[in-house]
Amino acid sequence: MMDMARNYRGQAAMEYLVTYGWALLALFIVVAFLVSSDIFSPNSFVTQECTFQPDLPCPSSILYQNGSFTTLRFSIVNGMGFKINVTNATYTATNMGLQGRQVYSDPITNMNGVQSGRYMNFSHTFTGTQIQPQPRESRQVLVSITYYNCKNTPCTGPYTTSGRVSAFVERQ
């Protein structure tokens, strides 16, 4: 009687494996495909954005890597309703050119100013051989722009606005 019960348990286990084994194998294949396609990588949950104050929208930005340097380019539109004169842009980035968090300052010598409704293009190259991001990596750069209000003569200021550019590194 004991041997018969043992045979029935063994037979039940084999029937279970034969019946549901294909489903388990299919589930394993689907999970392996999802893991190998980087769908669960942190970069797939990050969005690209370029955000400043509402009166200075940022319609386009790109972060690209070319050899031993990485370049950030973005544009802002002067939506303030008056001319501004941008004098400086400061970039705060982590592990772009140099190890750790670094601050880079770019004085701007655009004495003509930016009329209301016009674009102003910014570009900064992060040089350095210590560390450069690889293509498809997500990076965030904090940008502070110093400007003068030229609604009246003489221009008043300085004023500072800050923004954030989040982008995936592209290959040039």
Steps between C-alpha positions, in 0.01 A plus 500: 500500500788734585673435166180581311463836676861582421443415131193723485694794647779449250253471218322819615830689511589386148155593367536847661841557339383378160182707514645826636864465395437664163338799669793533741746476212309768304491724808875456546565592134285816525673614821844432348408706192374793710812504717736476202327785313579752779134576549559503876804729489470834683552687172170372365314689775677835446353760268688763307415853605625856486330716760551864596254760627171535306609820322819332375382177337759255373366335183808296409801341661758237411789340686748324276835330540780530248821324593646642819240769564127544552307803376170640626298721265164656573289799403279730701235740374472845656133511597538775758353773282815713499861478388748320727878496494641162606846534656585160648399134499608264777480123454503249787561142387607172656757266341523687171866555420615502860417266786225617735282810499658792315391858431592663168446870425472649151504880473292615202599811307170554316467875553212533252258311724211273411178661379166372629389191306850421372710189559836490671719194451732370772782251464752364748763230447598287799861407437717272708621146477416378851144396421263552209147362472433230246232522231147420626590596859271748668655820634367807677657845481387790717529835323493851649466792261587855608333779305414871509149639448518749210137616511627848586831670433737432669451125549436393860620191676663258519229235531556126510272220389571129535395203297564133445591313185452122517599308190640176368852522365504460125790426269587779257 
